[in-house]
Amino acid sequence: MKSFDQFQENLNDRRLQLKQKQQARKQQSVEKGSSARDEFAKNIEDKKQEVDRRQQKEAEREEMKKEIKKEMEAEKV
């Protein structure tokens, strides 16, 4: 009987260890997913900022072109 009791205790211990491992893996998966989503969102925000910066520079260049063109036309007259 003692060996059966030990076997049952070992079985219960293994079940508990397995549950703990599964919970740990699940938590790691959740954290990894959260981290990946955060990184993805940050990358998107960085790209949006880069696009906005480029558009602003392009707008400034166009404005400078217009000013130069106006000055050149004013000199012609």
Secondary structure as a PSIPRED ss2 file (coil, helix, strand):
# PSIPRED VFORMAT (PSIPRED V4.0)

   1 M C   1.000  0.000  0.000
   2 K H   0.000  1.000  0.000
   3 S H   0.000  1.000  0.000
   4 F H   0.000  1.000  0.000
   5 D H   0.000  1.000  0.000
   6 Q H   0.000  1.000  0.000
   7 F H   0.000  1.000  0.000
   8 Q H   0.000  1.000  0.000
   9 E H   0.000  1.000  0.000
  10 N H   0.000  1.000  0.000
  11 L H   0.000  1.000  0.000
  12 N H   0.000  1.000  0.000
  13 D H   0.000  1.000  0.000
  14 R H   0.000  1.000  0.000
  15 R H   0.000  1.000  0.000
  16 L H   0.000  1.000  0.000
  17 Q H   0.000  1.000  0.000
  18 L H   0.000  1.000  0.000
  19 K H   0.000  1.000  0.000
  20 Q H   0.000  1.000  0.000
  21 K H   0.000  1.000  0.000
  22 Q H   0.000  1.000  0.000
  23 Q H   0.000  1.000  0.000
  24 A H   0.000  1.000  0.000
  25 R H   0.000  1.000  0.000
  26 K H   0.000  1.000  0.000
  27 Q H   0.000  1.000  0.000
  28 Q H   0.000  1.000  0.000
  29 S H   0.000  1.000  0.000
  30 V H   0.000  1.000  0.000
  31 E H   0.000  1.000  0.000
  32 K H   0.000  1.000  0.000
  33 G H   0.000  1.000  0.000
  34 S H   0.000  1.000  0.000
  35 S H   0.000  1.000  0.000
  36 A H   0.000  1.000  0.000
  37 R H   0.000  1.000  0.000
  38 D H   0.000  1.000  0.000
  39 E H   0.000  1.000  0.000
  40 F H   0.000  1.000  0.000
  41 A H   0.000  1.000  0.000
  42 K H   0.000  1.000  0.000
  43 N H   0.000  1.000  0.000
  44 I H   0.000  1.000  0.000
  45 E H   0.000  1.000  0.000
  46 D H   0.000  1.000  0.000
  47 K H   0.000  1.000  0.000
  48 K H   0.000  1.000  0.000
  49 Q H   0.000  1.000  0.000
  50 E H   0.000  1.000  0.000
  51 V H   0.000  1.000  0.000
  52 D H   0.000  1.000  0.000
  53 R H   0.000  1.000  0.000
  54 R H   0.000  1.000  0.000
  55 Q H   0.000  1.000  0.000
  56 Q H   0.000  1.000  0.000
  57 K H   0.000  1.000  0.000
  58 E H   0.000  1.000  0.000
  59 A H   0.000  1.000  0.000
  60 E H   0.000  1.000  0.000
  61 R H   0.000  1.000  0.000
  62 E H   0.000  1.000  0.000
  63 E H   0.000  1.000  0.000
  64 M H   0.000  1.000  0.000
  65 K H   0.000  1.000  0.000
  66 K H   0.000  1.000  0.000
  67 E H   0.000  1.000  0.000
  68 I H   0.000  1.000  0.000
  69 K H   0.000  1.000  0.000
  70 K H   0.000  1.000  0.000
  71 E H   0.000  1.000  0.000
  72 M H   0.000  1.000  0.000
  73 E H   0.000  1.000  0.000
  74 A H   0.000  1.000  0.000
  75 E H   0.000  1.000  0.000
  76 K H   0.000  1.000  0.000
  77 V C   1.000  0.000  0.000
